[in-house]
Amino acid sequence: MITTTQQFFHKQGASIMMRLSVLVLFFLPISLFAQQKHALLIGISDYPQYKDPDASWSRIHGANDVQLLSPILSKQGFKVSVLTNKSATHSAIEKSLKKLSQSIHSGDIVYIQLSGHGQAVEDENEDEVDGWDEAFIPYDAQRCYKENVYRGENHLLDDELNNHLNAIRKKVGENGIVYVVIDACHAGSSYRGDEIEDSVYIRGTDIGFSKSGKSYTPKIDKRGNIRISTENGMAPIVMLEACRSYEVNTEIKQNGQYYGPMSYYISRQLLTTTLSFDTKWIEEVRKGMDKDTRLVRQNMVTESSK
């Protein structure tokens, strides 16, 4: 027979368990969706070489940027995803950006890097004042338009990238932040030459991708900081670009390896700075590049919504 005293303590125990269950349910979403750090690093060195030399991109060292930054970001607690060389096709990049947008939550920190060639592409939807879109060159993008061979379908246009970035910014929300690093350019000569004892590697080309045969003339914009528009509910975004639109992005050699110059100076800064909502570290990267005598004709550009 259960006594009155036993019934009392039984009820009290049930009450305590119920309260504990409520507390667990209350704090569970917070533990599941605590701030996380995500990085997607894309770098291409060995572009395929086609029979038509005009279609081929010169080999550079974009994958080295990824190898340099990946362990640094991992050490800072980032979940790092990597696409290099053959894995960095247009389709794979698109899938990775979509996957990233699906895996992030409000308040997260996101870092995206694109290291490789860049190219201006003739604007078809008339949303560019100068008549040219900007594009990052995936592994499977060719350098020139050729009817029935390649029509530009594998170029990653700035319009496409912006759509992905907007989705990511909305998902992360106002309590998060998105960094985008583009160590490429679309004003280079896309050549490899000899200078003293070292080779010179240039990212990008001054030949625009045009279906109509239109000649590309880079836009002269000397601003070092550009404002990005934003909407309510969107995460702030900071984009770092290796050079101005009319300048050449020249790789630099450090310890026997070639790197994108901005990627190298970002790596140096992140060895002592934890990537967070504080963006002051970016100016230290700019100072490092400004002091490097190899980069006297190259000026880093930032675009920011903050």
Secondary structure, DSSP 4 states (H G I P E B T S, - for coil): ---HHHHHHHHHHHHHHHHHHHHHHHHHHHHHTS--EEEEEEE-------SSGGGPPPP--HHHHHHHHHHHHHHTTEEEEEEEGGG--HHHHHHHHHHHHHH--TT-EEEEEEES-EEEEE-SSS--TTSEEEEE--TT--SS-BTTTB-STT-EEHHHHHHHHHHHHHHH-TTSEEEEEEE--SSSB--EEEETTEEEEEESBSS-B-SS-PPP-------SEEE----TTPPPEEEEESS-TTS-EE-EEETTEEE-HHHHHHHHHHTTS--SS--THHHHHHHHHHH-GGGTT---EEEE--
